Amino acid sequence: MGDSVRKGERLLVGEGMAVWAADKPGGLVLEFADEAVCEVACRIQQLLERHAVPTGFVERLGSRILLARRLELLPVEVVIEAAPGQVDVAFRAGGRTLDRAEAESLLTPDRLERIEDLAAHAARSLRAHLSLRGIAHLRARLRFGLTEDGACLLQVVNPLECELGSTDMRQVAELLGG
């Protein structure tokens, strides 16, 4: 890991990754169990940045480590599915799918609309990129959060929570390109 950022307290262990506090104010260290998964996560964030989807991604620090902005996570996660000519956005909380009224009750209508727009834009951007490489359908679980100044950002996407044309992360990294 780079000299400028060090891991602090472990905050969370998720699918194939751990999240640590960073000694850099407002930062988190995401440590992936596998280099290929980290590479895919990094490429997804870079692709989304090129398509003007604001994320919490800051930089890659090592072969398995990313630095991300600390976000106050919102209580709703989003599942996106994209196929030719179609993008579906579903809201989930507590392990179940929410209807629009339930999702609005957990967020504000404006924030829900912003998240829905960002999620659909992310889905279209990823699918358009992957479709050039023969992948017609994708599915991903996304989480959003707020910065200290209230900006809504997409949290760093964990590729292990996505279906991106292959379960082989090295192949997915090739599909996402550099």
N, C-alpha and C positions, 0 to 999 in steps of 0.2 A: 504494500500500500504506500501511497505517496507520503512524503514527510509532512505535508501541510495539513492532513486530516487524520485523526486517530479515532478508533472505536472507543465508545464509552460503554454504558450499560446496555445489555441486550434487552430490547423492548418486545420483540415478537419473533416467533418461528412460524413460518408458513410453508407452503408447498415448495420445496427445493430451495428455500432461501431463509436467511435470518435478517432482521432489521435491528440496527444498533443506533444508539444516540451517537452523534458526532461531536467532537470537541469544537467544531466550527458552529457558531451560533446559527440556529435555524436550519441545521443540516441533519441528515440521516445517512447512515452507511448501510447499503443493501449488499449483503454478501450471499452470492449464489453458490449452491453446492457443486455446480458444474460450469466449466469455462464456456461451453457451447450455449448454455442457457443464458449466461451473462451476455455473450455476444449477441444473441437474438434480442434480448431486452434492450440492449444499447441501440441496435439497428432499428428496432421499432420506434424508440424515442426519437432518433434522428430523422426517420421518415416522417413521423408526425410533426416534428418541428418544421421540416421543409414545407409541410402543408398547413402551416399556421395553426396547429392544434397545441395550445399551451399545456405543457406538462411540468411536473416537479423535477424532471431530470436535470442534473447540473453537469456532471462529467463522469467519465470512466476513470477509476483510480488504479485498477489492477486487472488481472486476468479474470477475476471472479467478483470484482467489487465496483459498485457505482455509488456516487454521491447524489443524493436527492434533497430537495427542499422539504423541510418538515411542514406538513399540512395538517390542519384540523379536519379529520375525515368526516364526510357527510354520512348520515345514517342510511343512505340508499345506495345500493350498487346497481350497475347497469349491465345487462347482457345484450350484446349486439350480435346480429346475424346479418351477413351480407351475401347476396347472390346476384347474378346478373339482373340489373334493373330493379333491385329490391334491397331495402335496408330495414330491418326490424329492430326496434329498441324496446326492451322490457326492463322494468324496474323491480328490484328485489330488496327485501329486508327480512331479517330473521329467518332466512331459509325458504321464504315463499315469495311468489310473484305478487306484485301490488297492482291494483288498478290505478288509474291516473289520480283519482280523488285521494286515495290512500297515500300515494307518493307526494302529492301536493301538501297533505297534512303534515308530513315529516320535513318538508322543505317549504320554501315560498313558491308560488306559481312562477315568478320570474326566474328563480334559481333552477327550478325543474326544467323550464324551457331552455335555459342556457345549457344545462347538462345534456338534455336531449339533443340539442343542436351540435354540441361538441362531440357527443358519442356517435351521432350519425355521420358527421364529417370525418371522424377518425375511421369509422367503418368503411366509408366510401374510399378514403385515401389508401387504406391498407388493401382493400379488395382490388382497387384499380392497379396498384403496384403488383400484387400477386397474380392478377388475371393475365398480365403480360407474360407470366411464367407458367401458365396453364392451370392455376388454382382458381376455381370458379366460386367456391364457397368458403367463408370463414365465420368463426364464432369466437367471441372473446368476452371475458368478464372484466369490467372496468370499475374503478373506484375514483371518486372525485373528492377534493378537499379544498379548504380555504387557506390562503396565506394570511399572515398577520394583518395585512392591509385589506383583507376581504376579497381578493381576487380568487376566482374559481379555476382550479387547475386539475387536469387529469393526473392521477398518481401514476408513478412508473408502472407500466404494464408487466405483469409476470407472465412470460410466455407459456409457462406450464399450466396456466388457466385459460389457454386459448387453443383453438383448432385452426391451424394455419397451413394445412395441406400435408403435413407429415408430423409424426411424433418424434422423428429423428431431428434433434435441434441443429446438428451440423447441416443437414439438408435445408432446414428452414432458414438458417443463416445465409446459405447460398441463394435461396429464393428471394430473400430480402436484399441481397446485394450489399455493396459497400457504401 
